[in-house]
Amino acid sequence: MAQPRALVVRGGWEGHQPVKATELFIPFLERNGYAVRVEESTEVYADADELADTDLIVQCMTMSEITSAQVAGLASAVVAGTGFTGWHGGIVDAFRASAEYLHLVGGQFATHPGKEPCERHGGEEDNFLPHIVRVTDLGREHPITADIEDFDLVSEQYWVLHDDLIDVLAVTTHPTREWHPWHRPVTSPAIWTRRWGAGRVVVTTPGHNLDVLEHPSVRTVIERGMVWATRTASAS
């Protein structure tokens, strides 16, 4: 079997520490036999020859912009079988102005609710809420989340807008509080997969900082997701 090729694309908003975050997972890929290439911009997405030989793309590129040629190249590669995965804002808060990118991923960050206003002090911790990530019935049978128990986090809890073509492996529920404008609890997907042509997409919404990425359940899901999304796995 040929050595799988992984492409790590990172950059964007520095608050998500794209270099340190991706460096957590590159050793895992290398230990599992991947040849890893790292790019600091999305320019590589317009290189059809490079993507044709890429079995997995791991993206950590929060916000930022992408050209029409780049997003078309990425989407074409996934349709042809290249796996695509990432976590948190690096995949679901990337390229907000690109409808084609949002269509590929299947979900878009909308907000992360914060603490009660009187408890906020102006730092990122204002948005760190205790919440539970609950594995769905589908998730309990899926190789990415099988044997993962529901787990607690104190971090940003992503509220995601999404379509129904995603296969939801885990969810999280936003309660209603007196300072919130919504009137009933809202459940958002927290981990999902998506089939797109011959390719597989895996999204893990937890992952705001290194502490969350090093949580055993989060890290396991991301690592399993990379393997599951890889082209060679998709062919099985």
N, C-alpha and C positions, 0 to 999 in steps of 0.2 A: 504494500500500500504506500502511495506517495506521501511524503511529509506534508501535513496540512499547513497552509499559510494563513497567518492572522495579521490583520492590519489594525493598528491602534491609532485612532484619529482623536486628537485632544487639543484643547484650547478653550477660548471663550472666557467667560467670567471667572476671575481668579478666586472668588469666594468658595468655589467648589473644588479648589486645589486639583486641577486636572492632571498635573504631572504626578504629584504624590499619590493621587487616587489610582491612576492607571498603573503606577509602579507596584501597587499592591498585588496586581493580578498578572502582570507579565511573567513573573517566575512560575506561576501555576501553569500558564500556557507552555512555557519552555519545558517544564518538567513533564508535561504531557505530549511532548514531541512536536510542538508547533514551531515553525520558523516565524519569528515576529518582526514586523516592520513598524516603525513609529513615525507618524506624520503630525506636524504641529498646525496643520491647516486642512481645509476641505478641498484644496486644489487637486488632490489625488483622485477625488471622485469623478473628475472629468477625464481621467486616464483610463480608457476602456480596456486597454491591454493589461494594465496592472490589476484592475478589478476582476478581469476574466480569470486571472490566476489566483485570486484571493478566495479562500474558503470561509473566512470569518472576518467581519468588521466589528471592532469594539469601539464605540464612540463615547467620548466625554467632552462635549462641546456646548456648554450652556449659553443660551441666547445666541448672539452672533448673527451673521448673515450668510447666505449661500446663493450662488448664482444658479440660474435656470439650467445651465449645462451641467453643473456639479450635482444638483439634486436629480436631474434626469439620469446621469450616469450611475448614481447610487441606486436609484429605483430599478434601473435596468439590470444592474448586477444582482440585486436581490431576486428579481423575477427569474433570472437565469440560474439561481441556486446559491448565491453567496449569503451566508448567515449574517444577521445584523442584531447587535445587542448593546445594552448600556444600562445605566442606572440614573435615577433622579433627574435633575435638570439637564444632565449631559445628553439625554435622549428625548425627554418629554417636555423640556423647556428650551429646545434648540430651534432656531430658524422660524420664529413665530410668524413671519410674513409669508412663508412658503406653504401654500395649500397642498402642493404635491407631496411635500415632506410629511405633513400631518396625515395625509391619506395613507402614506406608507406605514407610519407608526401606529395609527389607530387611536391615539389619545394625546391630549394636550394639557399640560399644567394650567390650572386656572388660578389657584391661590393656595396658601397654607394658612389656615386660621390661626390667630394669635391668642395670647393670654388675655385675661380681663384687662381693659385699658389701664386701670389703676396699678396693675402689676408690671407694666412695661417700662423699661428703662433705656430704650434706644439701641439695644444690641440685638444680635441675631437670636439670643436666648428668648426674646419676646415671642418668637414663633415656635419654641420648643414645647410641645405638648405631650403628656403621657397618652399613649394610644396603643391599641392592640392590632396586630396584623393577623387576620384569621384566614387559615387555609380553607379553600372551598372543597366541596365533594370532588369536583374534577381535579383539584390540586392534590388531593390525597392519593390519587391514582396516577399522577403524572410524574415522569422521572425527574423533573426539576424540583418538585416539592414533596415527593413521596417521603414519608417518615419525618417531615418537618412539622413540629407542633406549632400551634398558635404562639406568637411571641410578642412581648411588650417592648416598646421603644419610647424614649423621651427625645423627640427630634421634630423636625418639620413633618407634618402630616399632609401629604399632597391630596388636594381636591382636583380630580382629573375629569375633563370632558372627553367623551369617548363614543365610539360606535359599537354596534353589536357583532362585528366580525371578529372581535378579540375573544380569546379563550381565557377566562379569568381563573387564575390559580390561587389568588389570595386577595382579600379585600380589607378595607379599613373604614370605620364608620365615624363620621363627624357628628357629634351631638349638637343639639341646639342649646344656646345659652341666652340669657336675657339681653346681652349686648350684641347678639348676632341678628342679622336681618332675615335669616331663613327660619322656617316655622316647624320643621320636623327633621329628625336625623337623616343624614345623607350618606349613603354608602358608595365609596369610590373603589375602583380596582387598584390594587397595590402591586400585583405581579400578574403579567399576562403574556401570552404568546399570540402570534398572528402568522398565518400562512399567507404568503404573497408570491404568486407564481410558484416556482420551484423552491423558493427560499423560505427561511424561518426567521421570524423576528421575536426577540424576547426583551421585555421591559420589566425592570425592577424599580419601583418608585422610591423606596428608602435608599439613602446614601448621601445625605447632605454633607457629612464630614467623615474623616477617617475613622472616628470612633464607631459610627454606624456601619461603615463598610467592613470593619473588623468584628462586628457582632457575628457570632458563629452562624446563625441562621441566614442572615443577609449574605454573608460571604459564601456560604454553601450554595445558596440559590443562584448567585451571580456566576459562580464557577460552573455549576451544573448547566446553567443557561448557555454559557459559552460553548460547552461541549455539544449540547443538544442542537444548538443553532448551526453548528458547523456543517458545511456542505456534505462532507462524507457521512455524517450522521443523517442528514436529510435524505440521502439516497437509499437509506436502509428501510 
